[in-house]
Amino acid sequence: YQSVYTDRQTIELCGMPHSGVQPRSKMVEGLLWGESTVAAAQCYREAGVEPIGDLARVPDHLALELQFMQHLCSREAAAWHAGRWQEAGAWVRRQHTFVTAHLASWIEVFSGRVMANAGHPWYRAIAAATAEFVADEVSETAAACAELAEPERAPCSA
């Protein structure tokens, strides 16, 4: 996916006068509310998830996509524990489809930018760990999908 907001938009940034950061305007463009954003929201709905709070307004926010992966993993684990093998397989396929179509499609570029521009090593480490986690999830879920007996397409497939 590539969600591209091609128009330029001026946004007003809040200042923090007590810290010396003054209010200012900034021109932004690109990667805002495109096709992949709508598709992420659709994946949440199909899995019975209704995001709440501030992140509900930004369906493709990194934190929300990672929370959604956690939800999918929890549902898979519960299905395995209860002996519902086909349901567990469906959750695995859903994980693979989501991580491949959404997180993996942009996390390397995002993490690279964070690592290149972060002022503190903690942010660089978190960005690197997140990119590594997503890459591991792509390969782990692909292997798990290959082992599943049913070649059925995953819900929320790209």
Secondary structure, DSSP 8 states (H G I E B T S, - for coil): ------S-EEEEE--BGGGTB--EEEEE-SSSS-HHHHHHHHHHHHTT----SGGGG-TT-HHHHHHHHHHHHHHHHHHHHTT-HHHHHHHHHHHHHHIIIIIHHHHHHHHHHHHHH-SSHHHHHHHHHHHHHHHHHHHHHHHHHHH-S-----TT--
